[in-house]
Amino acid sequence: MQSACSEPDLAALLHLGHLTLMLGEVERATVHTDGVRHESDTTHSVMTAYIACSLAARYYPHLDLGLIAQYAIVHDAVEIYAGDTVAFTRDEDGRADQRRREDMAYLQIREEAQ
């Protein structure tokens, strides 16, 4: 029988929970159907996972739904630190800025995972 989580494992799990809560605080440009509340990155990621898995099951049954769900859940994880970028209004400078912010965010998340 395996013992309870070690302190480092528990700390890593708590940090992952903290990152998840932070993802929920990232407001996207899109709003809910009420036209007022902004969609969070958490809502967006879960919705993307539902839709991607549904479409894959119907049109691409040979694909791994578990892997699709995993990619969908983490695809905007860097926005925890980089913030959301409105995709439809970016020019070349905006895309370069997004890349720089997301690269820095990725490195920060990776470093925290060590």
N, C-alpha and C positions, 0 to 999 in steps of 0.2 A: 504494500500500500504506500502510495506516495504521500509525503508530508505536505504541509501547507506551503504557500509561496515563500520563497526567501525574501529577505528585505530588498535586495536589488530588483527582484522580479516584481514585487509589490510596488516599489517606487516607479518602475517602468509602466506598470498598468495604470497607476494613478496619473502619471504624466500623460499617457495616451487618452485617458478620460478627460483631462484638462484640455488637451488639444482639440478633442471632439467638441467640448463645450465652446471653445474659442471659435471653431468653425461655424457653430450655430449663431455666432454674433456678427459674422461677416454678412453685411447686407448687399444684395445684388441690385442691379438696376431694375429688374423685373419686379412687378408687384403682384400680390395675390388678387383673386377675383373681386375683392372688395375695392380694389383700385387705390388702396391706402397703404397697407402693410407691405413692406418689401420682403421678397423671398430671401431666405437665408441660404448660405452655402450648404447647410445640412439638409434643408428641404430639397434644394436643387439636386444634391447628390443622391438622395434616396429616390426622388422622382426619376432621375436618369437611370438608376439601377432597375427600377420597376419597368420602365419603358424599354430599355435596352434588352433586358432579359425576355420580355414579352415578344419583342420583335425578332430576337434571335431564335426563340423557341418556334416561332411560326415560319420564319423565312430562312433561317440558317441552323437547322436542327443538329448539324454536325459540330457546331461550336460548343465550347465548354461554358455553360451558363454560370458556373461558379466563378470562373475566371472573369467573365464579363461583368458580373456583379462586383467583384473585387476592384476591377479597374474603374467602374462607375463610381464606387464609393470614394475612392482616393483621387480621382482625376483633378479635383480642385484643392487638394490638401495644402498646396503652397500658398493659397489665398489666406490661410490662417495668419500669415505674417505679411504677405504681399498685398492683400486686399483684392477686391474684385476689379476687373477692367472691363469696361463696356466694349464688347467686341465690334460693334457696328460703327463706332465713331473713331476708331484708331487710324492714324496715319503711320508713316514709317517711323517717325520719332516716338509715337505712342507704343508701337510694337516693340521697339528697342527698349523703351523704358519698362514695359511689361516684362520682357525677357530678363532684364537686369534685376528687377524686383523679385521675380519668381526664382531666378537662379540663387539669389541671396537667401530667400526663404527656404529653398530646398536644402541649402548647405546648413542653415540654422536648425532645421528639423533633423537632418542627418546627424549633426553634432550632438544634439540633445538626446538622440537615441543611443549614443555610445555608452 
